[in-house]
Amino acid sequence: MLHIDESLYWNNALSILNLLQGVDSSLPALELAKENIILNDLDPETISFLKQDATDFMKSAAARNELWDIVILDPPKLAPRREVGCL
């Protein structure tokens, strides 16, 4: 979950994008992202989502020589509990 100041930053950053593609392997996460498009008054015509493993997506895109202006990665937690310790 984003803090309010981070949320405002990302909302402003997203408002200037021409095209945004979200990739996630979790259908519930993608459905939530679609809901957030409406809640943040963003243009759904410029945002698309793909249900796919992000690593597989990036490898496939690299093979097609796809380029982006910016890539934002938000990897899953490596340690779901504090007891696991740090790497």
ZIURJO-V221071 format. One record per backbone hydrogen bond with DSSP energy under -0.5 kcal/mol. NH is the residue of the N-H (numbers start at 1). CO is the residue of the C=O. If there is no record, write none. Layout:
nh = [NH;NH]
co = [CO;CO]
This chain:
nh = [7;8;9;10;11;12;13;14;15;16;17;20;22;24;27;30;31;32;33;34;35;36;37;38;39;40;41;42;44;46;47;48;50;52;52;57;58;59;60;61;62;63;64;65;66;73;80;84;85]
co = [3;4;5;6;7;8;9;10;11;13;14;46;48;50;25;26;27;28;29;30;31;32;33;34;35;36;38;37;42;43;44;20;22;24;50;53;54;55;56;57;58;59;60;62;61;71;78;81;82]
